[in-house]
Amino acid sequence: MDAVQIATSVLSLAAGVGIFLIACTMMSSNLESLGSKRLKRLFAKTSKSKLAGVGVGAVTTAAIQSSSATTVMVIGFVNAGIMTLAQAATVIFGANIGTTITGQLVAIGLFGENSVSTSVIFSALAGIGAFILAFAKKDMTRKIGGILAGFGMLFVGLSMMSDAMGDFAELEAMKNFLAFFKNHFLLVLIGALFTALVQSSSVTTSMAITMVVSGLITLDQGIYLTMGSNVGTCVTALIAGLTSTKNAQRTALIHLIFNVSGVAVFMLIGMFLGFGKIDYGFLFSHMFPNAPQMQLSMFHTFFNVITVAIVLPLTGLLVKLVIKIVPDKKTAPAADEPHFRFVEQHMLTTPPIAVQQIKREILSMADTATENFRLSCDIACTLDYGKVETFRANEKQLDFINKELSRFIAELLQADLNEKDRLYLTTAFRTLTDLERVGDYAENIIEYADKLKEANETFSDDAKREITLLQETICSLADKVITAYRDHDFNALREAYEIEDGVDGMTADMAQRHIKRLSEGLCTPDVGTQYLSLSTNAERVADHYINVGKTIKSYARRSRQK
């Protein structure tokens, strides 16, 4: 080979790696978006048993073609407090099994030397998928086209990598150079560093398989490079965990300890086998003779399955270990510090899950807004400020969620979403504004209470009873709207509309009764002003809850049109 051929091979290898990575991303995003509902249901099953968690991790990773994405998703769940450390550990174990599917696909693609190769056949799907993407109108059809295109491109990239490796195999100098790397620890280190660099263990494993098939490296070298890729893939999770909660950091640490432990155990076994002049390459070449493409992919699967089998019974001990390594702070953060309860920044990498958690965050915000309205009416009637600090903390939380969740949604809208999720997010902005306005009106009611206290005055007993009845009615309306929002329950929404009509009548009656009390000298003009202002603000609270209900109808109508 001359210099031009070598340069061409290097560029072909780089192009192959790039296409392979793009293909993985395309498949991951489209599969994730298309199967969002199934993905949500799948993660709900992790609490049933350890094996269920392993199964969920394996299936999810096999579906979205990224163990890193699964692990980051799990860290987000732990950070949001919706998954325990033990549950997260079992899903991570399963993710390592699921990631071996890519290696198996690569091995299948390298069959067919004396006929039309399976790689060429599968590569043709890239053209079919691109054709669908070009002409399809429906969102689901376009997702399917994206999956087919990604799947085909996976094998286009593989074919380019394989051809480049074949060219390098003709260079004796290259063979002699790679033969130098026989030290198992060095090979593991190289595999880990390369995986950390490209952020994909699938690329490292796939390149190792093509290098073994082309004869550039031995099967044993490929095995240790692949083991190193398991360590390198932890980098993404560690980065995600660094800026998260203690439990999220522990989850990332579980991932690292699990993968490093598996490599350590297999390296010790490899050293023991070495005393008998046997290595993993010898064993798997005899188990799968004349099929070098299967030898490394099968070892990869065997390695991860056995590692899970060893560590799974020790899950409890592993959780205790990471809690000791990353202990809780002695002084807990302030309870009233504004924060997300369900959303986590790293969920942006898994849009379907992020959408689900946004809805939970909005429902939590609605509960907080309703609590503050209830507290404001109680304080106005009793002038008891014992819970005013709770009110202030809630108001900070409402402002924080309105601002930060809007920002989060804006970022999420830039991701590849299915049409229904995109429609929901566009309505969520309005919902956040309405709920934040409920909090603002509750603040106004507190100000009316402040004025009464400063003037050393109070509402009459009749006025208090009327305010309490209005408060209870509006809270009932809020409960109906929240039920409708959570479950798309249009019966509950219809009941909410009926209650809102009653609120309008109640506030009109309150104004009439106030005039009567004023004429009878039962209340002063100043107290009456605060009373009327309170009833007006309460009525507006009801209006904003009805606005939240209207977004449900709008979303449902537009979804049907799509």
Summary of the structure (lengths in Angstrom):
residues: 562
radius of gyration: 30.7
end to end distance: 56.8
largest distance: 108.7
contacts: 2044
relative contact order: 0.08
helix: 83%
strand: 0%
